């Protein structure tokens, strides 16, 4: 099944970008594991003709020629979603956009490059209220596109908390997330 | 999902976020129901210690599975509730529940006397007696029985010609198409034949078991499930995929068999497909070619049934319907219609059932469609009774919109 843009994740970043892209005239699908808390932009998105795959999750993707070609989901089975562009808005640890072992932090869906400190002792501060470094970790980008093994995936744009440097603990996290979603959507709209 | 956990149903992943409660149609309308969070993962913590913590109010869950669709942590909330009902409810099912659930046993009897049964069940004194004696609500329009079952019709009129096709599928018709509404199954045969597929019955098909699970008849449901799985394996070994039309039957075969009845289906799961997905794939890959009727026009509103929401495949239905030229399709807001199989027939549930459906009925009235498109048979009863707007299965919509003769000429090998 073919779309212009597939957005992975239906949270604040995913739905914000999706609504902007769909309203910008692109045919979009959002894969949202669980209900979107962000009902206003979800309704906006659907009203503009967007496709919302609720309760489904992306299980993997096919790469080729420096691009992400398609993603498959748990519910659609052998019918995968092809698109010109993808937005990765899977969030951080709680929503499994990032995962951590004892010695590394990684992006579990595609194995994208993640910015983190290999020295585990620096990841956290014992003072609960202090800024926690592990919340700053996230996927690396080059001109907005995600990196995998040091190479840019030129049609995969991360947005929201999955990004390096955006932390939900920041006082202006919401603004940062919306801003990054807007930037990803604009990057795609400009190329079209 | 299971890989993240040590327990089945993922219950320790529950974060108490309460998103499930915001989508529970029962909780919003029945104060006696504690809601999916408390009935499911919360209650499970107590029930694991001791079964005396089982709450009788779990019977109000209509197993729509909307809580599972909403859950961001993949907790199988409705399964937890159904499992608790299986494990801890010691009350035997009432005679009414047995009768409502035994579609396989009631169908042939009622069908044999269909004109009398349909006539009598429509009479208000009879309905009052059913209400008083059995607890089947008198305000409910009861489904009609057909005097000729689909299987009987098929063997007499269609079976002989099926081997003449090059491609073949097995058809899981379900109880509804067989006993109550054979036209749906006839439409299915017509459409599949036109696309060049020979249709075959499943050897000794039994009820999928959903009504028996809901009414506490687990042993009977498990027995049926094993018979069906045996027949599916035989069909797959003969190279025939199993195509279904009912979303609820499909969800039961794919998910409830392994999760609730512990009847494994891993080896045949990939070969069971809803009609809409199967045909969508066949048309979009160029495997089959449709010829649509000239000048066919309709304004339809799509209602995605709860179990289709859970299967997550409603997109195939809408994409398939959008392929029809002359189809003006609106998608209704995702809401439960309130019937939930046998649930809404029960006197104690009638009021809640209609309250649950109200937002959907209002949406349909506002959309003013020629008909509602929906894959579910019990939604059809509920919506037609409550709104007066006819409900058509996508199979029947295709049967009407396709030029069957030209399609079958084009797809003839």
HADDOCK unambig.tbl for C-alpha pairs under 7 A between the chains (distance, minus, plus):
assign (segid A and resid 33 and name CA) (segid B and resid 72 and name CA) 5.78 0.50 0.50
assign (segid A and resid 34 and name CA) (segid B and resid 69 and name CA) 5.75 0.50 0.50
assign (segid A and resid 34 and name CA) (segid B and resid 70 and name CA) 4.33 0.50 0.50
assign (segid A and resid 34 and name CA) (segid B and resid 71 and name CA) 4.67 0.50 0.50
assign (segid A and resid 34 and name CA) (segid B and resid 72 and name CA) 3.90 0.50 0.50
assign (segid A and resid 35 and name CA) (segid B and resid 69 and name CA) 6.95 0.50 0.50
assign (segid A and resid 35 and name CA) (segid B and resid 70 and name CA) 4.24 0.50 0.50
assign (segid A and resid 35 and name CA) (segid B and resid 71 and name CA) 6.48 0.50 0.50
assign (segid A and resid 35 and name CA) (segid B and resid 72 and name CA) 6.52 0.50 0.50
assign (segid A and resid 53 and name CA) (segid B and resid 312 and name CA) 6.87 0.50 0.50
assign (segid A and resid 54 and name CA) (segid B and resid 69 and name CA) 6.64 0.50 0.50
assign (segid A and resid 54 and name CA) (segid B and resid 312 and name CA) 6.95 0.50 0.50
assign (segid A and resid 55 and name CA) (segid B and resid 69 and name CA) 4.44 0.50 0.50
assign (segid A and resid 55 and name CA) (segid B and resid 70 and name CA) 6.32 0.50 0.50
assign (segid A and resid 55 and name CA) (segid B and resid 312 and name CA) 6.96 0.50 0.50
assign (segid A and resid 56 and name CA) (segid B and resid 312 and name CA) 6.68 0.50 0.50
assign (segid A and resid 75 and name CA) (segid B and resid 311 and name CA) 6.45 0.50 0.50
assign (segid A and resid 75 and name CA) (segid B and resid 312 and name CA) 5.57 0.50 0.50
assign (segid A and resid 75 and name CA) (segid B and resid 313 and name CA) 6.84 0.50 0.50
assign (segid A and resid 76 and name CA) (segid B and resid 313 and name CA) 6.34 0.50 0.50
